[in-house]
C-alpha cells in the first residue's frame, strides 16, 4: 500500500504509527514534494468512491483565494477541481491510503486506517 502524507500533519503521523504497530508494508509519498498528477487524482478519487471536492481542504488559504466554496459541485466541474488539487497539493485531504487490492481510504480516523489493513 501507499500512504500520501504531509509530515507536519498529526493525522498522518497517527496513521503511520498505526501502520507501523501492525507491521504493515507500505511506501510513503510526501505528496507536497511529489504531487500527484491529474490522472493519479482521478484514479484515487475513483478508488475512494468520492468526488474531488470531497477530498479538498477548503479551509486552506489558497482555497479561500480561489473562491472554491463557490465552485459548483457537479460532474461538469470535476476537471476544474482536479486541476486545482494537482496545482495546489496542499488542498488534498490527508492522509490517503491506497491498498494493493484497489481500495483506498482517507485515513483521518483509526478506524479508517485499520480498514485499509483488511
Phi and psi restraints in degrees (value plus and minus 20) as a CYANA .aco file:
   2 UNK   PHI    -146.2  -106.2
   2 UNK   PSI     123.1   163.1
   3 UNK   PHI    -144.9  -104.9
   3 UNK   PSI     106.3   146.3
   4 UNK   PHI    -109.9   -69.9
   4 UNK   PSI     101.9   141.9
   5 UNK   PHI    -152.7  -112.7
   5 UNK   PSI     140.6   180.6
   6 UNK   PHI    -136.7   -96.7
   6 UNK   PSI      94.8   134.8
   7 UNK   PHI     -79.1   -39.1
   7 UNK   PSI     -40.8    -0.8
   8 UNK   PHI    -102.6   -62.6
   8 UNK   PSI     -20.7    19.3
   9 UNK   PHI    -115.3   -75.3
   9 UNK   PSI     105.6   145.6
  10 UNK   PHI     -85.9   -45.9
  10 UNK   PSI     -54.2   -14.2
  11 UNK   PHI     -85.8   -45.8
  11 UNK   PSI     -56.3   -16.3
  12 UNK   PHI     -87.5   -47.5
  12 UNK   PSI     -64.6   -24.6
  13 UNK   PHI     -83.4   -43.4
  13 UNK   PSI     -59.0   -19.0
  14 UNK   PHI     -83.0   -43.0
  14 UNK   PSI     -64.1   -24.1
  15 UNK   PHI     -81.3   -41.3
  15 UNK   PSI     -62.6   -22.6
  16 UNK   PHI     -82.8   -42.8
  16 UNK   PSI     -58.9   -18.9
  17 UNK   PHI     -81.8   -41.8
  17 UNK   PSI     -61.8   -21.8
  18 UNK   PHI     -85.6   -45.6
  18 UNK   PSI     -65.9   -25.9
  19 UNK   PHI     -81.5   -41.5
  19 UNK   PSI     -61.3   -21.3
  20 UNK   PHI     -85.8   -45.8
  20 UNK   PSI     -61.8   -21.8
  21 UNK   PHI     -82.8   -42.8
  21 UNK   PSI     -50.2   -10.2
  22 UNK   PHI    -112.4   -72.4
  22 UNK   PSI     -14.1    25.9
  23 UNK   PHI      33.2    73.2
  23 UNK   PSI      18.2    58.2
  24 UNK   PHI     -96.0   -56.0
  24 UNK   PSI     123.4   163.4
  25 UNK   PHI    -107.3   -67.3
  25 UNK   PSI     106.9   146.9
  26 UNK   PHI    -176.2  -136.2
  26 UNK   PSI     141.7   181.7
  27 UNK   PHI    -136.4   -96.4
  27 UNK   PSI     127.2   167.2
  28 UNK   PHI    -120.0   -80.0
  28 UNK   PSI     114.1   154.1
  29 UNK   PHI    -140.5  -100.5
  29 UNK   PSI      94.2   134.2
  30 UNK   PHI    -102.1   -62.1
  30 UNK   PSI      71.3   111.3
  31 UNK   PHI     -87.6   -47.6
  31 UNK   PSI     -35.1     4.9
  32 UNK   PHI     -95.8   -55.8
  32 UNK   PSI     -51.7   -11.7
  33 UNK   PHI    -106.7   -66.7
  33 UNK   PSI     -48.1    -8.1
  34 UNK   PHI    -151.5  -111.5
  34 UNK   PSI      51.9    91.9
  35 UNK   PHI     -83.5   -43.5
  35 UNK   PSI     123.9   163.9
  36 UNK   PHI     -91.9   -51.9
  36 UNK   PSI     129.7   169.7
  37 UNK   PHI     -97.0   -57.0
  37 UNK   PSI     149.9   189.9
  38 UNK   PHI     -79.5   -39.5
  38 UNK   PSI     -61.0   -21.0
  39 UNK   PHI     -84.1   -44.1
  39 UNK   PSI     -61.5   -21.5
  40 UNK   PHI     -82.5   -42.5
  40 UNK   PSI     -60.9   -20.9
  41 UNK   PHI     -84.1   -44.1
  41 UNK   PSI     -61.9   -21.9
  42 UNK   PHI     -79.9   -39.9
  42 UNK   PSI     -63.4   -23.4
  43 UNK   PHI     -83.7   -43.7
  43 UNK   PSI     -66.0   -26.0
  44 UNK   PHI     -86.0   -46.0
  44 UNK   PSI     -62.6   -22.6
  45 UNK   PHI     -80.6   -40.6
  45 UNK   PSI     -61.2   -21.2
  46 UNK   PHI     -83.0   -43.0
  46 UNK   PSI     -63.0   -23.0
  47 UNK   PHI     -84.7   -44.7
  47 UNK   PSI     -54.1   -14.1
  48 UNK   PHI     -93.9   -53.9
  48 UNK   PSI     -41.6    -1.6
  49 UNK   PHI      53.5    93.5
  49 UNK   PSI       9.3    49.3
  50 UNK   PHI    -142.9  -102.9
  50 UNK   PSI     157.9   197.9
  51 UNK   PHI    -125.2   -85.2
  51 UNK   PSI     139.5   179.5
  52 UNK   PHI     -79.1   -39.1
  52 UNK   PSI     -53.8   -13.8
  53 UNK   PHI     -88.4   -48.4
  53 UNK   PSI     -40.7    -0.7
  54 UNK   PHI     -91.9   -51.9
  54 UNK   PSI     -42.5    -2.5
  55 UNK   PHI    -131.4   -91.4
  55 UNK   PSI      -0.8    39.2
  56 UNK   PHI    -118.5   -78.5
  56 UNK   PSI     110.8   150.8
  57 UNK   PHI    -105.6   -65.6
  57 UNK   PSI      65.7   105.7
  58 UNK   PHI     -91.8   -51.8
  58 UNK   PSI     -29.2    10.8
  59 UNK   PHI    -104.9   -64.9
  59 UNK   PSI     -29.8    10.2
  60 UNK   PHI     -86.2   -46.2
  60 UNK   PSI     128.0   168.0
  61 UNK   PHI     -75.7   -35.7
  61 UNK   PSI     -62.2   -22.2
  62 UNK   PHI     -84.1   -44.1
  62 UNK   PSI     -54.3   -14.3
  63 UNK   PHI     -86.1   -46.1
  63 UNK   PSI     -60.3   -20.3
  64 UNK   PHI     -83.5   -43.5
  64 UNK   PSI     -65.3   -25.3
  65 UNK   PHI     -82.0   -42.0
  65 UNK   PSI     -55.2   -15.2
  66 UNK   PHI     -99.5   -59.5
  66 UNK   PSI     -31.8     8.2
  67 UNK   PHI      50.5    90.5
  67 UNK   PSI      11.9    51.9
  68 UNK   PHI     -82.8   -42.8
  68 UNK   PSI     -46.0    -6.0
  69 UNK   PHI     -78.7   -38.7
  69 UNK   PSI     -46.9    -6.9
  70 UNK   PHI    -113.6   -73.6
  70 UNK   PSI     -25.3    14.7
  71 UNK   PHI     -88.8   -48.8
  71 UNK   PSI     122.6   162.6
  72 UNK   PHI     -85.1   -45.1
  72 UNK   PSI     124.1   164.1
  73 UNK   PHI    -132.0   -92.0
  73 UNK   PSI      58.3    98.3
  74 UNK   PHI    -168.7  -128.7
  74 UNK   PSI     140.6   180.6
  75 UNK   PHI     -71.1   -31.1
  75 UNK   PSI     -58.1   -18.1
  76 UNK   PHI     -87.3   -47.3
  76 UNK   PSI     -35.4     4.6
  77 UNK   PHI    -120.2   -80.2
  77 UNK   PSI     -22.1    17.9
  78 UNK   PHI     -73.3   -33.3
  78 UNK   PSI     -66.9   -26.9
  79 UNK   PHI     -82.2   -42.2
  79 UNK   PSI     -56.1   -16.1
  80 UNK   PHI     -83.6   -43.6
  80 UNK   PSI     -63.4   -23.4
  81 UNK   PHI     -85.6   -45.6
  81 UNK   PSI     -65.2   -25.2
  82 UNK   PHI     -80.5   -40.5
  82 UNK   PSI     -64.4   -24.4
  83 UNK   PHI     -81.2   -41.2
  83 UNK   PSI     -60.7   -20.7
  84 UNK   PHI     -85.5   -45.5
  84 UNK   PSI     -61.2   -21.2
  85 UNK   PHI     -84.7   -44.7
  85 UNK   PSI     -59.8   -19.8
  86 UNK   PHI     -87.7   -47.7
  86 UNK   PSI     -58.8   -18.8
  87 UNK   PHI     -96.2   -56.2
  87 UNK   PSI     -51.6   -11.6
  88 UNK   PHI    -148.3  -108.3
  88 UNK   PSI      56.1    96.1
  89 UNK   PHI     -80.6   -40.6
  89 UNK   PSI     -37.2     2.8
  90 UNK   PHI     -80.1   -40.1
  90 UNK   PSI     -39.7     0.3
  91 UNK   PHI     -98.1   -58.1
  91 UNK   PSI     -32.2     7.8
  92 UNK   PHI     -99.0   -59.0
  92 UNK   PSI     107.6   147.6
  93 UNK   PHI     -79.5   -39.5
  93 UNK   PSI     128.6   168.6
  94 UNK   PHI    -162.8  -122.8
  94 UNK   PSI     139.6   179.6
  95 UNK   PHI     -98.9   -58.9
  95 UNK   PSI     132.7   172.7
  96 UNK   PHI    -132.9   -92.9
  96 UNK   PSI     108.4   148.4
  97 UNK   PHI    -133.4   -93.4
  97 UNK   PSI     104.5   144.5
  98 UNK   PHI    -130.8   -90.8
  98 UNK   PSI     103.2   143.2
  99 UNK   PHI    -113.5   -73.5
  99 UNK   PSI     138.3   178.3
 100 UNK   PHI     -84.4   -44.4
 100 UNK   PSI     -41.6    -1.6
 101 UNK   PHI    -101.9   -61.9
 101 UNK   PSI     -17.0    23.0
 102 UNK   PHI      77.6   117.6
 102 UNK   PSI     -29.3    10.7
 103 UNK   PHI    -102.5   -62.5
 103 UNK   PSI     147.0   187.0
 104 UNK   PHI    -173.8  -133.8
 104 UNK   PSI     132.1   172.1
 105 UNK   PHI    -162.3  -122.3
 105 UNK   PSI     132.6   172.6
 106 UNK   PHI    -110.5   -70.5
 106 UNK   PSI      91.2   131.2
 107 UNK   PHI    -108.2   -68.2
 107 UNK   PSI      35.2    75.2
 108 UNK   PHI    -105.4   -65.4
 108 UNK   PSI     -30.7     9.3
 109 UNK   PHI    -145.6  -105.6
 109 UNK   PSI     138.9   178.9
 110 UNK   PHI     -79.1   -39.1
 110 UNK   PSI     -60.5   -20.5
 111 UNK   PHI     -81.4   -41.4
 111 UNK   PSI     -62.7   -22.7
 112 UNK   PHI     -84.0   -44.0
 112 UNK   PSI     -63.5   -23.5
 113 UNK   PHI     -82.4   -42.4
 113 UNK   PSI     -65.8   -25.8
 114 UNK   PHI     -84.0   -44.0
 114 UNK   PSI     -50.0   -10.0
 115 UNK   PHI     -85.3   -45.3
 115 UNK   PSI     -47.2    -7.2
 116 UNK   PHI     -92.7   -52.7
 116 UNK   PSI     -36.0     4.0
 117 UNK   PHI    -106.8   -66.8
 117 UNK   PSI     -30.8     9.2
